[in-house]
């Protein structure tokens, strides 16, 4: 006899509800906002999760967001935050030379250094720029400007 999987157990701690194991429930709005903040498209998420784009749109419009999808998106959020921290730290090494404070981002997905879309890396760069306003962002196929040259508008 095969037993049906047990439903997840929600634990209420104060005013917060968490899934046993640490994944909090995610609202439809939270899912969409986080997906967009990470620079991910609904079609990309659908492909990665093995579902139809319409399914992702349903999660975002009316829920519920499945716990595995929420956990996966939280993992990407953590990866995003680590990437931002690492890049801000790397750029801090160039405090003495602002011209070297450059973050290189992929222009297209095929240029991405990993399995994540180029838009994820550009979103990381945007967050880095918010934390290090003097940083510059460029594509890998565009040479860095010469130190004393005027930049084109």
N, C-alpha and C positions, 0 to 999 in steps of 0.2 A: 504494500500500500504506500503510495506516494503522498506525503503530506504537503498541503498548500503552504507556501511561504507565509511566515507570520508577518503581520503588518508592523511597520516601524513603531517603536515606542517613543512617544513624545514626553519629555520631562519638563515640568514647569519649575523655573527657578526665579523667584521674585516675580517680576512682570515679564520675563522673557521665556519663550518656549523654545526648546532645543530638541533635536533628534538625538536619542541616545547614540553616542559615538561622535558627537560634536558638530553635526551639520544642522544648522538652524533651518527652519522652513523658509522658503523664499517666495515672496509675492510675485505676481506677474510683472508688476511695475519694476520691482527690484531686479528681476532677471533681465528685462529689456534695457534698463539704465546701465547695469553692469556690463552687459554684452556690448552696448554702444561705447561705454567708457573704455573698454579694452580694444576698441577698434575692430570688432568682429561683426561680420554680416550674418544675417539669419541664414542665408544659404550655406555659408561656411560652417556654422554651428550645426545645421541639419546634417550636412555631410559627415562631420566628425562624430555626431551622435547616432548616425545611421537611421535617421527619420526624415520624413518629408518636410519641406520648408513650411508647409501649412501647419504641421505639428508645432514647430517652433513658434510660429505666429499665434497659434492657439495658446501656448504657454504664456506668451506675452500679453495676449488680449484678455484672457479669462482664467487661465490656470486650469488645474493646479500644475505647478512646476514639479516634475518628478524629482525625488530626492537625489538619484544618481546624476541628473543633469545639473542640479543646484551644486552638488559636491564638486563636479567637474569644473563648473564655472568659478567656484570659490578657489579651486586649485590654480586656475589660470589667473585669477586676481592676485593670488599670492606670488605667482611667477612674475606677473607684471610689476608688482611692488618691489620685488627683489631686483628686477632689471633696472627699475628707476633708481633704487638705492645704489646699485653697483655703478651705474653711469654717472650719477652725481658724485660719487666718491672718486671715480676715475678722472672726471673733469676738475675736481679740486686739486689734483696733482699739478695742474697747469695754471695755478694762481699767478705765477710770475710771468706767464706768457699767454695773454688772452686769445691770441691768434690760434693757439693750439686747442682751445676749448671748443672742439667740433664733435658733434655726434653724427655719424654716418648712418643713414637709414636706407633700406631697400626701396626702390621705386615700384617694383612689381613683385608679385609673389614668387616668381621663379628666382629672384635675387635674394630671397629671404635666407638667413643663415641657418634656419631650422624649419620645423614643420608648421610653424605659425605663419599666418599671412603677413604680408608687408604692412598692412594697415595696423596690425598689433604693434609692430616696431615703431611705426610713425606715432602711434598714440603714446608709447613710452617716451619718445623724443619730445612730444608736446608737454608731457608732465615734467620731464627734465628741464625743459626751457622755462616752465613756470617756477621751478626751484632755482635755476641758474640762468637768470635773464641775460647774462652776457654770453651764454653759449650760442653756438651757431649750429645749424642743421644743414646737411647737404647729402646728395645722392652719391653713391660710390663711383659713378661714371662721370662725375663733374669734378674737375680738379679744384683744389682749394685755391682761393684768390691769393695772389702775391701779396706779401706783407704791406707794401707801400702803394698798391694799385687802388684806383677808385673802383668801387663796385658798381656794376650796371644796375640801373633801376628796373 
